[in-house]
């Protein structure tokens, strides 16, 4: 039962329109609007650097991995996609966020498919799961389009699973 994942080199992934790579601290000012950790929203680039440092520590400890999403055509940072909260029972929890200007264009579905495939095929996790708020139809649509199925649903969250 593998619960930590370590990589010799940060794994860069690509899809049709995206490059998924490690986020650089020098890019902090580009991601203030979408950066949060443990429910704490970044207010400025200093907060982003603090959060990115925690994300880097999670990665070094084998407890998570966060990819920045960059357009292949321009190199512009548009969001992130991650495995977070450890890998209990060899299950990876996926999370993601996209800048508002890029929503509704299929970018996140593309990223979720790419990261999920990497988790299942390369990391050999048993399952990838995600949780959404019951009223977050956009995120639920991303997950269903990416091949996830509905798991446990209650008044607080909806679970989605891909195996």
N, C-alpha and C positions, 0 to 999 in steps of 0.2 A: 504494500500500500504506500505509494510514493506521495509525499505531502510537501516536498520542496523541489524546486526546479532551478538548476544552475546552468548557465551557458558560458562557454569560453569567450564567445564574441556575441554581442547583442544581435539577435536575429532580425535582419531586415527582410521585409516581405513586400511583394508587389502584387498589384491587381491590374486590371485594364487601365484604370485612370489614376491610381494612387500608389504612392510610395509610403510604406509604413516603416518608420525608423525611430531610433532613440531621440527623445526631445532634448534639445540643448538649452542650457541656462540662458544663453544669449538671446533666446527666442521668447523669454518670459513676457515681454511687453506685448506680444502678439496674442496672448492667451488669457489675459485677465478675465474677460467676460465668461469664460467657460471652465475655469479652474476651481475645483473644490476638493476637499479631502475630509472624510469623516463628517460630512455635513457643514463644514466651514468653507464659505465662499471667499475666494481671493478678492481683495479690494484694490490691490496695487501690485506692481511687479515684485516688490519685496515679499509679499504674501505668496506669489506664484513661485518664487525661488525657494521659499521655505517648504511649500507643498511639493515641488519637484525634488527637493532634497529628501523628503520622506518617501516619495515614490522610488527614488534611486536606492534608498536603504531597503525598501521592500524587495526590490529586484536583487540586490546584493545578498539579502538573506534568503532568497529563493521562495519568497512569499507572494510574488506578483510580478507582472511585467506590463508596462504601458508603452504603447506605440503612438507616436505622433502621426497624424494623417496629413500628407502633403500631396498637392496636385502634381502629377507628373509633368503636366504642360507648363506650369509656372513655378513650381517649387513652393507655392504658398501653403502655409499651415492652415488647416481648416478644422481640426478637431483631434480627438484621441480615442483610442480603443484599448481596453486592458483586460487582463485577468487579475482579479483582486481578491483580497481576503483569504489568501492561502489556498491550499488544494486539499482540503479535508476529504478523506475517502477517495482520493484521486479524481476529484471533480473540480473543474475550473469554473469560476463565476466570471462571466463577461460583463463589462460595463463600457459605456461609451457616451460621448458628447460631441456635438457638431455645432460650429458657429451658425447662427441663424440664417445668414445669407446663403448657406450651402444646403439647407434642409430641403427635402422634397425632390431631390435630384438623383437619388439612388446611391449616393456616396457611402452612407452608413451601411446600407445593406451589403454593398461591395466589401467594405471593411470587415463587417461581422462575418461574412462568409470566409474571407481570407484568414482571419484570426482563428475562427472555429476550426477550419481545416488544419491549420498549423497545430492547434492544441490536440486534436484527435489523431492526426497522422504522425506528426513529428515529436510532440511531447508525450504522446500515448496516454493522454488523460482518458478516463473511462467515460466521461460525460462533460458537456459544457452546459451550464445553466445560466439563466438571467432572471431578474426580478423587475417588474414594472409596477408603477402605481396603477390601480384599476382603471383610471380615466386617461391613461397615457396611450391613446390609440396609435399615435405615430410610432412609438417605440415597439408596441405590440406588432404592428404591421411590418416593421423592419425584421423582427425576429421570425415571424411566420414566413415572410418572403425568403429569409435566409435558411429556411429548412428546419426551424425549431417547431416543437409541438407544445401544446398547452399542458402544464403540470398542475400543481395545486393552486387553487385560487381562493382567496378569502377577501374580506372587506379591506384589508390593509395592502395586499400585494397580489400580483399574478406571477406565477412561475412559468418559465418556458425552458424546454430541455432539448438538447441535440446530442445524439449518440452516434 
